[in-house]
Amino acid sequence: MVAVAQFIPKDPKEKESVLAVLRAHPELQDFIARVSEKAEAMFPEISITLDTVRYDDWDPPVRMMIHITQPWDDYTASSDAFFHWFAHDPGYEPELIVVMPLWNGPIETYRR
């Protein structure tokens, strides 16, 4: 849990909510650690957060948001490879966690 602890929210209510899911599903900790390690290797600057926000009943109990700071073109190329990598990870359980690589790069690099 040490590697995952840095991603747990500071807000006490949300922190307890995330910890409850991780206690109920200890296999998520290994998956989160692998995904965060891969994200750090693929993207130059990232920040990762975990939360238990659910907008619909079918949303998984945990969201792993990876905020990626790099130019748009680099992000689009890397994020596709990243999606492919974690979607095929044997520990990925989409009913338990959603992994969301989010572009947080310089707006002047964005283009359609």
Phi, psi and omega in degrees: 000344182301314181295326183278335185304327181292344182262353183284136183299155178278328180304124186303319181293314180291322178302312180295324178296314178296315181298323179297318179294318180294325176293320180289334182227073184300338179295338179295329182299316178295317179298313180299318179297316179295316181295318180294321178296317179294318179298318178295328179283328185271329186240138186293320181224122179222160165225142185237137175226151174244143172207175182241027179292129178231121181269335179226159181300331183271357177295143178293160184290342181231139172246134174246107182259127181245107180273119187248123181252099174197164179303151185307311183299320178294319179298313184297319179293315182287322184293325177299315179295322179294313177305312181300317182297305186286332180294336180258004177293131182297340179271358182284122178238093185299342176280349179252330186212142171248132177255124185237095173286117184245130179286129179226034185272184181294125184300329181293348178268352182288137172204153183274000000 
